[in-house]
Amino acid sequence: MNLTAIEYVKILELNPHPEGGWYKEMYRSAGKHAGENEFPQGRNYSTAIYFLIEKDNFSAFHKIKSDETWHFYAGDALEVIELDSAGVIRKTIVGPDIQNGHLLQYTVPAGNWFGSRVYGEGAFSLVGCTVAPGFDFRDFEMAVREQLVNQFPDHLDIIRELTRE
């Protein structure tokens, strides 16, 4: 079955995501943290969403305080681009072609700036994102282009490509 991006959006009842693309939360654990480490009491252990991005869009650079695991589901491969605190760029392809280096799942470590886009000439990517400890918008920070460029001037081009200012 070959569905279009719009068909997935309608069938899965996806909503616009603030960083670009479409999403729907599918899971939020009933279990909650007791307040240890940097996560406040009541933070869910884990959350999971569907996430769909189309070729002429991107998920803008952002960071969160939890690890985020990406899972490939359908469509074309997704390129996940990370920028760590030392200024090292990593590009990972999450997609179906595991014989040619794609990964079916990949985890972005907590605290890295990251964004994503459809890889190559693909039309769209449908993936899942699992966050542990669970996602909370209080932990979400959208990159400000000027600030990121000032911090990492060697990566001006990719920062311009994956920010919306």
N, C-alpha and C positions, 0 to 999 in steps of 0.2 A: 504494500500500500504506500503510495507516494503522495503525501499531503503537502499542500503549500503552507507557507508561513502563516498566512491569514487563516487557513483552516485550523492549524494548531492553536492559534490565538483564540479563535471562537470556541473550539471543542474543549480546550483546557481552561477556558474563561480567564485568560491572562489579562493583566492590567499594565498600563505604562509604568516603567520603573524610573525612579528619579535619576539614575546614572545612565539611562538609555536602554532601549529594548523593552521587553515585556516580561512579566513575572506573575507567579502566584505562590503564596506560601502553602505548602502541602503538609507540613509536619512541624509541630512545636511540642517538645517533650513535656510530659506532665511533671517529671522530676525537675527539681530546682536546686541551685546552689545555696549553701547555707551562709554565704557571704565571704568565702575564702578568697585569697589573692586579690586581684584588682577588680573582680566581678562582684557586684553588690548582691546581697541576699535577695533571693527570688528570681535570679537569672536562670532561665531554662538551660538544661544540660545541652540541648541540641535543637537545631531548626533545619528545615530543608525547603527549597523552592524549586519550581520549574523556572528556567530563564531562556528566553528566545531573543536572538539578535539578528537583524537583517543586514544585508551587504552594504547598504548606504548609511549605516548607523554604527555606533560603537558604545561600549560601556566605558565611561570616562574614568580616568585615574582616581582612585579612592583608596582608603585603607580602613581596616577594622581591627579590633583588639583580639580577635579569635582567628584560629586557622579556618580556612575555607577550602573544602574539597569540591572540585568540579567533576561532574560525571557526564560523559557523552551519551545522548539518547537518539537523536535523529537529525537529518539534514546534512549539512556540510561541516567540515572541521572548523574549530574555533581556535584562534590564536590568543593565548593569555600572555600579557606582557607585564613583567614585574620590575620594579625599581626598588632595590633594598637600601637600607640606611647608609651603606658604604658607597652607593652610587653605581652598583653593578646591575646591568640590565639582563634579564632572562626572558627568553621567548619560548613558550611551550605550546605545542599543538595538541589539543584535545580533540580526538576524532576517531573515525572508524578504521583508518588504514594503519593498523598496528605493525604490518610487515614493513612499512616505510617510516617508522619512528613516531607515529601518532600514539598518544596515550589515551586509554579509555577513561582514566580518572587521574587527577593531579591535584595536589594540595598546595595552596599559597599560604606560606607562614604568616602568622599574625604580625601586624605592624608594617608589612611591605606595601608600598604603593602598587596598585595593579589596575589594569583595564583589560578589555578584550574586544575582539572584532572577528568577523567571519574571515577565515583564512583563504588567501588566494582569490580565485574567481567564484567562490561559492555564493549561493543565494541567501542562505540562512543557517543558523545553528540552533538546535534545541538541546539544552544541557540541564543538569540539575546542580544545585549548589547546596552543600551541607555545611553548616557552621557549628563549631563546638568550641567553647561554650556558645549557647544559642545566640543568634543575631538579635541585636537591639539597635535601633537607630541612634541611641545615645553613644554608641561606639563607632559610628560611621563618620568619616571625615572625607568630604569631597575635596580634591586638589584644587588649589588656586594657581592658575598657570604661572603668573608672575613669581609667586613664592617658590614654586617647584623649579622654575628656570633659574632663579637666584641660587637655590640650593644645589642644583645639578646642571650647570651650564653646558656641560659636554653632551647633554641629551636633549638639546633644544628641539630638534625635529620630532622625535617621538612624543615629547611632552606637548608640543603644538597639535600633533595628530590626535592625542587622547585626552584633551581638555576642551572645554566648551566656552572659552572666553574670547 
